[in-house]
Amino acid sequence: MARDGETLPATRHEAHFGDRVVSCFADRHPTIDAMIGAVAAQYPDRDAVVDGNKRLSFAELDRRASVVAAGFRGLGLAPGNRIGLLVGNRWEFVVALLGAIRVGLIAVPLSTRLQGPELGYILKDCGAAGLVFEADLADRIADAGPLPDLAARISIGPHADAPVTFGRLLERHDPEFAASDAHEEDTAIILYTSGTTGHPKGAMLSHLNVLHSCLHFRIGFHLTPDDRSLLAVPASHVTGVIACIMAPLSVGGAVLVLKAFDVAAFLALAAGERMTTTVMVPAMYNLCLLRADLDEYDLSAWRVGAYGGAPMPPATIRALADHLPGLNLANAYGATETTSPTTLMPLGDPQAHGDSVGKVVCCGDVRIMDDDGNEVGPGETGEVWIAGPMVVSGYWNKPE
């Protein structure tokens, strides 16, 4: 996935999560917070988050994350506590996420589409001690049933059920505080995934997992501080939080926030803010192609259009190449349990391998196994087994 002649970062085998021996990048930050702090120090004045008229530089994002972290601590939340984020695509999600991680909380992003019973199950299962929520979603919380562990409720916008608003949290706390002394195997984020049956399961994403996925995206998409990633999928999904938020921030790039996918709004934001990368599902690309005025938008900066979840029709690939000759389409395959990417399509001509999900990421290992646990030959059918430092340690409260 590297450019021709480019040397990949050094890797080495390491033992993690007990007896797992996996290939890891030898040179990496110890935690997500250390990564964000280092980028903020290197690129303080660059755009970090752009959300409508709100524009946060890396210095301001870093400051607000510290203020919110101190606020969470002041509300009695302690390292290891879980804090739900019932927040859609907006700058407050990014600040709350990084603030929670900075103070050692475990962030639990929650889909704004969750209804009361589903929301209640997740908040009870993870034992959430805190919740940041949009005020107009408060009825969902009321319908979630009794939540005795949920002591700290912070609303974005005023609401009677939350004595503290996110705005007041940003105003009233001194950012000076002792940051969490986290270990790279500690859980930083829990993402609930339905899987195939039963209740949703909370995949535990560690600092180690997230840092490696950021490095995999950096290498696979050739990310630099000049990249501007458009968040068009939900921030609460693994693609949103890892591919569209954490990965660009990790290199000093900007996150462009789209509250909800609308073709006209997407194209206007992409053109106006010189978007360079995004990750969407194929249907979103097809909707863009249906716009008669597509060629009127200046999308010349758009260089990587990643997609997953479904095959990209060959006709769509050809049409995108006609309209956007500088765009590299990149299919990807992964899961919540693999912290997003397991395979990435190398940048180049997507028409040559339109049905491929690409190559295994640098530190990953993928095997196709039969029912007896033996690897099968090329072209044979079997079960996909995935290993690597991006694979989560397990599910919250479900070690089995």
C-alpha positions, 0 to 999 in steps of 0.5 A: 500500500506504500508508494513506489520506492517508499519505505514502510514503517518498521514492524516487530512481533509483540505479545498483547492481550495475554498470549496474542503475538502480533505484528506491530509498528515499532514506532508509535505513540503510547496512547490516543491522547499522546498522539493528539497532543503531539499533532496539536503541538506540531500544527497548532494553527491548522484546521482540525474540525470544521462544522458549519461556521465553527472552525477549531484549530488543533490548538483550540481542539486540544484546549477544549478537550482539556477543559471538557476532561477537567469538567468530566472529572469535576462531575465525579467521573473517574478513569475507567468509567464509561460515558455515553455520547448520544451525539450526532455529527457535530464538533461537540462529538469530537471534543467530548470524545477526546476529552473523555479519552484524555481523562481516562474515561471509556467513550461509548458513541451511541447512534442517534437512531437508537430508540429508548429500549435499545439505548437503555440496554446499551447504557445498562450493559456498559454501566455508563456513569455519564452521558453527553446527549443532544437536548432534542434526544432527551425523550429517548433517554426518558424511554430507556427505563431506570438508569441508576448508574447514570449520575452525570448527564450533560446536554448539548443545549438546555434541558431540565434533565441535565443541570449541566450543559456542554456549553457551561462545561466548556466555560467553567472549568480550568483545563489544568489537571492531571491527564490519565496515565493510560496504557495502550492495551486499556479500552478507550472506546466501546462500540456496540455492534449487533453482529448476527443475533441477539443483543448488541455487543460492545466491542472494546477498542483499545488505544493500541487498536486505534493507533494501528488503524490510524497508521494503516489509513495513513499508509494506505491513503498516503495521508498528510497534514494537507488532507481534509476528510469529510465526515459524511457517515455517522460519527458513532460508527467505526468508519466515522470515528476511526476512518473519518475522524481519528485517522485524519487528525492523527496526521494533522489533517482536518475533519469536515463535519456534515450533520447528515448526508444530503447530496447538495450539502455534501458537494457544497461542503466538499467543494467549499472546503477542498475535501481530499478524502472521504469514506462512504457507501456505494449508494452515496456515490451513486446519488452524487452521480445523479446530480445533473450539476455535478460538474459545476462543483470544483472537486479537483482536490478530492483524491481518495474516495473510499467505500465499503459495505457493498460492491461498487458497480462497474458502471459507477466506477466508470462514471466517477472516472469520467467526472472525477479523473483525479479521484482514486476509488479505494474499496476497503473491508473491515469490521467494528471488531477490527477497528475498521480496516482489515484490507485496503485497496491500493490507490490506483486504477479501480477499474483493474480490480473493481471486485477486490477489497484490496490487500491486507493492512501492513500489520494484519494477518488474514487466513481462510480456514475450514471447519477443522481449523485448517487453512484452505487453498486459493479459491476455496471456500472457508471462514475468514480469520483475522489477526493483528494489533487492530483486532479488539481484545473482546466484548464488554461483559461478554468474555465468552 
